[in-house]
Amino acid sequence: MQSKIEKVLEDQLCFLLYASSREMTKKYKPLLDKLEVTYPQYLVLLLLWEQDTLTVKKLGELLALDSGTLTPML
């Protein structure tokens, strides 16, 4: 039986999306560990494999990340 507090979270779409995202990232972790990259690094590499020249700005737009997050990665 579900508690009232669990029901509160389950009723929040934002929480369900957050939990789903975390679960998906966990599924990728073994593969990414073998490649020695993080999930955000993998996403950047995925885009760069498709198009050699992308600006930091364009990468940020595509990944919804700011340059402060991308610059150390690059």
For each residue, the residues with C-beta under 8 A, 3 or more apart:
1:
2: 6 7 10
3: 6 7
4: 7 8
5: 8 9
6: 2 3 9 10
7: 2 3 4 10 11
8: 4 5 11 12
9: 5 6 12 15
10: 2 6 7 15 16
11: 7 8
12: 8 9 15 16
13: 16 17
14: 17 18
15: 9 10 12 18 19
16: 10 12 13 19 20
17: 13 14 20 21
18: 14 15 21 22
19: 15 16 22 23
20: 16 17 23 24
21: 17 18 24 25
22: 18 19 25 26
23: 19 20 26 27
24: 20 21 27 28
25: 21 22 28 29 39
26: 22 23 29
27: 23 24
28: 24 25 31 32 39 42
29: 25 26 32 33 39
30: 33 34
31: 28 34 35
32: 28 29 35 37 38 39 42
33: 29 30 36
34: 30 31
35: 31 32 42
36: 33
37: 32 41 42 45
38: 32 41 42
39: 25 28 29 32 42 43
40: 43 44 63 65 69 73
41: 37 38 44 45 73
42: 28 32 35 37 38 39 45 46
43: 39 40 46 47 63
44: 40 41 47 48 59 63 70 73 74
45: 37 41 42 48 49
46: 42 43 49 50
47: 43 44 50 51 54 59 62 63
48: 44 45 51 52 54
49: 45 46
50: 46 47
51: 47 48 54
52: 48
53:
54: 47 48 51 58 59 62
55: 58 59
56: 59 60 67 70 71 74
57: 60 61 67
58: 54 55 61 62
59: 44 47 54 55 56 62 63 65 70
60: 56 57 63 64 65 66 67 69 70
61: 57 58 64
62: 47 54 58 59
63: 40 43 44 47 59 60 70
64: 60 61
65: 40 59 60 69 70
66: 60 69 70
67: 56 57 60 70 71
68: 71 72
69: 40 60 65 66 72 73
70: 44 56 59 60 63 65 66 67 73 74
71: 56 67 68 74
72: 68 69
73: 40 41 44 69 70
74: 44 56 70 71
